[in-house]
């Protein structure tokens, strides 16, 4: 669980970041500088936001997904993350990043109304920190896959969202919801793999959806 100022909610912190985005946009390297001490969990939370909100950032799944993977690997080994230059220099416009931050802040404000520290056996167990990081890495890898299949961005993104929120707020119920979402995600990807593209196209065409 991240310890922040008692007066500063995570949603307020994220919304406040939007005013610090330069007019010419921001690179991932500069974004990490803005996040500062708030670390891996909030960074991963913000990076997954484009896949949850109606904001189109072409080509973002690879750099954002890779960044989430590398950040969480660094967290497992307690090292500083080593992130490729391509990712560090990836730039997002002020308009798009502001939409991401403000949209995520609105969503978090709703969650903060009912989320609270509970089920400490899950949230304070040091082993679970490594488990959550490993699960997040798996979800981020699935997020990166360039699959022309519905929900392949949406499901792993929501799995990461609930894992990050549960860890930040110290809410074991939210973490358990994240585990369930990840189980659904892996089952969905497994089913799609067994079904194959041809089978999927047949089903979608039957319901009037063309890939």
C-alpha positions as CSV (number, residue, x, y, z in Angstrom):
1,X,0.0,0.0,0.0
2,X,1.3,3.4,-0.9
3,X,1.5,5.9,1.9
4,X,0.6,9.4,0.7
5,X,-0.5,12.5,2.4
6,X,-3.8,12.0,4.3
7,X,-5.2,15.1,2.8
8,X,-4.2,14.2,-0.8
9,X,-6.3,11.5,-2.5
10,X,-4.9,9.5,-5.4
11,X,-7.5,11.0,-7.7
12,X,-6.6,14.5,-6.7
13,X,-2.9,13.8,-7.3
14,X,-3.6,12.4,-10.8
15,X,-5.9,15.3,-11.7
16,X,-3.2,17.7,-10.6
17,X,-0.7,16.2,-12.9
18,X,-2.6,17.4,-16.0
19,X,-1.7,21.1,-15.2
20,X,2.0,20.1,-15.3
21,X,1.9,18.7,-18.9
22,X,3.7,21.0,-21.3
23,X,1.9,22.4,-24.3
24,X,4.1,20.4,-26.6
25,X,3.2,17.1,-24.9
26,X,5.3,14.9,-22.6
27,X,7.7,12.0,-23.0
28,X,7.6,9.0,-20.8
29,X,10.9,10.0,-19.3
30,X,9.5,13.4,-18.3
31,X,6.3,11.7,-17.1
32,X,8.3,9.6,-14.6
33,X,9.9,12.8,-13.3
34,X,6.4,14.2,-12.6
35,X,5.3,11.0,-10.8
36,X,8.4,11.2,-8.5
37,X,8.0,9.3,-5.2
38,X,4.6,7.9,-6.0
39,X,6.2,5.0,-7.7
40,X,5.4,1.9,-9.7
41,X,1.7,1.4,-8.7
42,X,0.4,4.8,-9.7
43,X,2.6,4.9,-12.8
44,X,1.2,1.5,-13.9
45,X,-2.3,2.7,-13.1
46,X,-2.0,5.8,-15.3
47,X,-0.3,3.8,-18.2
48,X,-3.2,1.4,-18.4
49,X,-5.8,4.2,-18.5
50,X,-5.8,4.6,-22.3
51,X,-7.2,1.1,-22.6
52,X,-10.0,1.8,-20.2
53,X,-11.1,5.3,-21.5
54,X,-12.4,6.5,-24.9
55,X,-9.0,8.0,-25.7
56,X,-7.2,6.9,-28.9
57,X,-3.4,6.9,-28.7
58,X,-2.2,4.9,-31.8
59,X,0.7,2.6,-31.1
60,X,0.6,3.0,-27.4
61,X,0.0,-0.7,-26.4
62,X,3.6,-1.7,-27.0
63,X,5.5,1.1,-25.2
64,X,2.9,1.4,-22.4
65,X,2.7,-2.4,-21.9
66,X,6.5,-2.8,-22.0
67,X,6.9,0.1,-19.5
68,X,4.5,-1.6,-17.1
69,X,6.4,-4.9,-17.4
70,X,9.8,-3.3,-16.8
71,X,8.6,-1.2,-13.9
72,X,7.1,-4.3,-12.2
73,X,10.2,-6.4,-12.8
74,X,12.3,-3.6,-11.2
75,X,9.8,-3.7,-8.3
76,X,10.2,-7.4,-7.8
77,X,14.0,-7.1,-7.6
78,X,14.0,-3.7,-5.8
79,X,16.1,-2.2,-8.6
80,X,15.7,1.0,-10.7
81,X,13.9,0.2,-13.9
82,X,15.9,-0.1,-17.1
83,X,13.6,1.2,-19.8
84,X,14.6,1.3,-23.5
85,X,15.2,4.6,-25.2
86,X,12.3,4.0,-27.5
87,X,9.9,3.9,-24.6
88,X,11.5,6.8,-22.7
89,X,11.2,9.0,-25.7
90,X,7.6,8.0,-26.6
91,X,5.6,11.3,-26.5
92,X,1.9,11.9,-25.9
93,X,0.1,15.1,-26.7
94,X,-1.1,17.4,-23.9
95,X,-4.7,17.0,-25.1
96,X,-4.6,13.2,-24.9
97,X,-2.6,13.0,-21.7
98,X,-5.0,15.4,-20.0
99,X,-7.9,13.3,-21.1
100,X,-6.3,10.2,-19.7
101,X,-5.4,11.9,-16.3
102,X,-8.8,13.6,-15.9
103,X,-10.7,10.5,-16.9
104,X,-8.8,8.3,-14.6
105,X,-9.2,10.8,-11.7
106,X,-13.0,10.8,-12.2
107,X,-13.1,7.0,-12.2
108,X,-10.9,6.8,-9.1
109,X,-13.1,9.4,-7.2
110,X,-16.0,7.0,-7.5
111,X,-13.9,4.0,-6.2
112,X,-12.5,6.1,-3.3
113,X,-16.0,6.5,-1.9
114,X,-16.2,2.9,-0.9
115,X,-12.7,1.6,-1.0
116,X,-10.8,1.4,2.3
117,X,-8.1,-0.7,3.9
118,X,-9.4,-4.1,4.7
119,X,-8.6,-7.8,4.5
120,X,-5.0,-7.1,5.6
121,X,-4.0,-10.7,5.3
122,X,-4.0,-10.1,1.5
123,X,-2.8,-6.6,1.3
124,X,0.0,-6.7,3.9
125,X,1.5,-10.0,3.2
126,X,4.9,-9.3,1.7
127,X,4.7,-12.3,-0.6
128,X,1.6,-10.9,-2.2
129,X,3.5,-7.9,-3.4
130,X,5.6,-10.2,-5.6
131,X,2.6,-12.2,-6.7
132,X,0.7,-9.0,-7.7
133,X,3.7,-7.7,-9.7
134,X,4.1,-11.1,-11.5
135,X,0.4,-11.1,-12.4
136,X,0.6,-7.5,-13.6
137,X,3.5,-8.5,-15.8
138,X,1.4,-11.3,-17.4
139,X,-1.5,-8.9,-18.0
140,X,0.8,-6.3,-19.5
141,X,2.2,-8.9,-21.9
142,X,-1.3,-9.8,-23.0
143,X,-2.1,-6.1,-23.4
144,X,0.9,-5.8,-25.8
145,X,-0.2,-8.6,-28.1
146,X,-1.4,-7.1,-31.5
147,X,-4.5,-9.3,-31.7
148,X,-7.5,-8.2,-33.9
149,X,-9.9,-9.7,-31.4
150,X,-12.5,-7.9,-29.2
151,X,-11.7,-7.3,-25.5
152,X,-8.0,-8.3,-25.7
153,X,-7.0,-4.8,-24.5
154,X,-10.0,-4.2,-22.3
155,X,-9.8,-7.4,-20.1
156,X,-6.1,-7.3,-19.1
157,X,-6.3,-3.5,-18.6
158,X,-9.0,-3.9,-16.1
159,X,-7.1,-6.7,-14.4
160,X,-4.2,-4.3,-13.9
161,X,-6.5,-1.5,-12.8
162,X,-8.0,-3.5,-9.9
163,X,-4.6,-4.9,-8.9
164,X,-3.1,-1.4,-8.7
165,X,-6.1,0.1,-7.0
166,X,-6.2,-2.7,-4.4
167,X,-2.5,-2.3,-3.7
168,X,-2.6,1.5,-3.5
169,X,-5.7,1.6,-1.2
170,X,-4.8,-1.5,0.8
171,X,-8.2,-3.0,-0.1
172,X,-8.2,-6.8,-0.2
173,X,-11.7,-7.0,-1.7
174,X,-10.5,-4.9,-4.7
175,X,-7.5,-7.1,-5.0
176,X,-9.6,-10.3,-5.0
177,X,-11.8,-8.7,-7.7
178,X,-8.6,-8.1,-9.7
179,X,-7.6,-11.8,-9.3
180,X,-11.0,-12.8,-10.6
181,X,-10.7,-10.5,-13.6
182,X,-7.3,-11.9,-14.4
183,X,-8.7,-15.4,-14.2
184,X,-11.4,-14.4,-16.7
185,X,-8.8,-12.7,-18.9
186,X,-6.6,-15.8,-19.1
187,X,-9.6,-18.0,-19.7
188,X,-10.7,-15.7,-22.5
189,X,-7.3,-15.7,-24.2
190,X,-7.0,-19.5,-23.8
191,X,-10.5,-19.9,-25.3
192,X,-9.6,-17.6,-28.2
193,X,-6.4,-19.6,-28.8
194,X,-8.3,-22.8,-28.9
195,X,-11.0,-21.4,-31.1
196,X,-8.6,-19.8,-33.6
197,X,-9.1,-16.9,-35.9
198,X,-11.3,-18.8,-38.3
199,X,-13.7,-19.9,-35.6
200,X,-13.8,-16.5,-34.1
201,X,-14.6,-14.9,-37.5
202,X,-17.4,-17.4,-38.0
203,X,-19.0,-16.5,-34.6
204,X,-18.7,-12.8,-35.1
205,X,-20.1,-12.9,-38.6
206,X,-23.0,-14.9,-37.2
207,X,-23.8,-12.0,-34.9
208,X,-23.1,-9.3,-37.5
209,X,-19.7,-8.2,-36.5
210,X,-16.8,-8.2,-39.0
211,X,-13.2,-8.3,-38.0
